[in-house]
Amino acid sequence: MKIVRSRESVVMSQKTGYRIRTLIVLALISMLYTVSPLLFADKASAELTLDINHSHIKIDFLYHGSEVSVKGTADRGTDLIIKITSPNGHESLRKKGKIAGILWMNVGQINFENVPGFYSIHSTKDIKKMLDPAEMDKYGIGYSALEKNSEITGISESDRKKWFAEFLKYKKGAKLYSTSVGMIEISEKEGILSYYTKVSWPYQAKPGEYKVTVYAVKDGKVIEQSEKTVLVEQVGIVKTLADMAKQSGALYGIISIVIALGAGFGVGIIFRKGGGSH
């Protein structure tokens, strides 16, 4: 009788131990489920993709600019910024002033270093409301970030903002700097956000490699980014003439004069056939 009771006690003890272990495991799983969003909140990332309609723009004899469409997908609940830029480099402006109080002439040159020749920003919302200032500076997003990251010589520090504003005015007028808000088309299906926009590519943009970058933004931070490259390249007779101008300026000048004389001669023939002026 005592032996039976002993075995029953062992069985009961095993069952009790199993139940306790089960409760502990369930409690740990519940805690992990509750705490994990807090632990990994800073590491959250959008499922971001980027595609462009063509990555090679050819500048030929009839080239007068192009269009680039940018599209992709992102996680729901993220805002988007699309940035298209050329590599940073050197730019300059002529400083004008009066000579002897009468004539307006060039009186100096203002140099801008570490600025892109081409800069285009498109966003779903105002970037100042989307991003913290530190994030804007870090990723070079917005004109204020460009100014902070640039070096300007030929002026006093007190005139820095004034002349950078003049630089922006010049670049915008040449269609080389542009921004837009709310021009990115957004659609959503099964929790996946799709985006699309079309960007005018000005003929003034020089040949070279350009970066197209899309940023996914949440809670004032960039949480993901994706990047593609667009190559702008001269081809055909345009490339031949450009190479000639660099390598043999004298020959290029002679050919330019011959072409101009030929064009003038052709126009003269047309007018003579038309009976001349009346």
NORKARA-V107300 format. One record per pair of residues at least 24 apart in sequence whose ideal C-beta (glycine too) atoms are under 7 Angstrom apart, sorted by the first residue. I is the first residue (numbers start at 1). J is the second residue. D is the distance in Angstrom with one decimal. If there is no record, write none. Layout:
# NORKARA-V107300
[[I J D] [I J D]]
This chain:
# NORKARA-V107300
[[44 223 6.0] [45 223 5.3] [45 224 4.6] [46 74 4.9] [46 75 3.9] [46 78 4.7] [46 216 3.7] [46 223 5.8] [46 224 4.4] [47 73 6.7] [47 74 6.8] [47 75 5.4] [48 72 6.8] [48 74 5.1] [48 214 6.5] [48 216 4.9] [48 224 4.4] [48 226 4.9] [49 73 4.8] [49 226 6.4] [50 214 4.9] [50 226 4.0] [50 228 5.6] [52 212 5.8] [52 228 5.3] [52 230 6.7] [55 228 6.5] [55 229 6.4] [55 230 5.4] [55 231 6.5] [56 231 5.1] [56 233 6.9] [57 201 6.4] [57 230 6.4] [57 232 4.6] [58 233 6.1] [58 235 4.8] [59 207 6.4] [59 232 6.7] [59 233 6.7] [59 234 4.6] [59 235 6.6] [59 238 5.6] [60 235 5.4] [60 236 5.1] [60 238 5.9] [61 236 6.4] [61 237 5.6] [61 238 5.9] [63 203 6.3] [64 203 5.2] [65 200 6.7] [65 201 5.7] [65 202 5.3] [65 203 4.1] [66 201 4.2] [67 198 5.7] [67 199 6.9] [67 200 5.9] [67 201 6.1] [68 199 5.0] [68 201 5.4] [68 230 6.6] [69 196 6.9] [69 198 4.8] [70 197 5.4] [70 199 6.5] [70 212 6.2] [71 195 6.4] [71 196 4.3] [72 195 6.1] [72 214 6.3] [72 226 7.0] [73 192 5.4] [73 193 6.5] [73 194 5.3] [74 193 4.8] [74 195 6.5] [74 216 5.2] [75 193 6.6] [75 216 6.9] [76 188 6.3] [76 191 5.4] [76 193 5.2] [77 218 6.7] [78 216 4.4] [78 217 6.3] [78 218 5.1] [79 124 4.9] [79 125 5.5] [79 130 5.0] [79 217 4.5] [80 123 6.8] [80 124 5.0] [80 184 6.0] [80 195 5.6] [80 214 6.2] [80 215 6.9] [80 216 6.3] [81 121 6.8] [81 123 4.6] [81 127 6.2] [81 141 6.1] [81 215 4.4] [81 217 6.3] [82 122 4.5] [82 184 6.8] [82 197 6.4] [82 214 5.1] [83 121 5.4] [83 141 6.4] [83 213 4.8] [84 120 4.3] [84 199 6.3] [84 210 6.1] [84 212 5.1] [85 116 4.6] [85 118 6.4] [85 119 5.1] [85 210 6.7] [85 211 5.8] [86 116 4.8] [86 117 4.6] [86 118 4.3] [86 208 5.9] [86 210 5.4] [87 116 6.9] [88 114 4.8] [88 115 6.1] [88 116 5.5] [89 117 6.2] [91 115 5.5] [91 117 6.7] [93 166 6.5] [93 167 6.1] [93 170 6.4] [95 154 6.9] [108 154 5.9] [109 154 5.8] [110 152 6.6] [110 154 4.2] [110 155 5.7] [110 163 5.6] [111 153 4.7] [111 154 5.6] [112 150 5.7] [112 152 5.6] [112 167 5.8] [113 150 6.6] [113 151 4.1] [114 149 5.9] [114 150 5.3] [114 151 5.6] [115 146 6.2] [115 150 4.9] [117 176 6.5] [117 206 6.1] [118 176 5.2] [118 205 4.9] [118 210 6.6] [119 146 6.9] [119 177 4.9] [120 178 5.0] [120 199 6.1] [121 179 4.6] [122 180 4.8] [122 183 5.9] [122 184 5.9] [122 197 5.7] [122 199 6.9] [123 181 5.7] [124 182 6.8] [124 184 5.2] [124 186 6.7] [125 181 6.6] [126 181 5.6] [130 217 5.1] [131 217 6.1] [131 220 6.0] [132 220 4.4] [132 221 6.9] [135 220 6.7] [135 221 5.9] [135 222 5.7] [139 215 6.7] [139 222 5.9] [143 168 6.0] [174 204 5.4] [175 202 4.1] [175 204 5.9] [176 202 6.5] [176 204 5.8] [176 205 6.6] [205 232 6.3] [207 232 5.0] [207 233 5.6] [207 234 5.3] [208 232 6.0]]
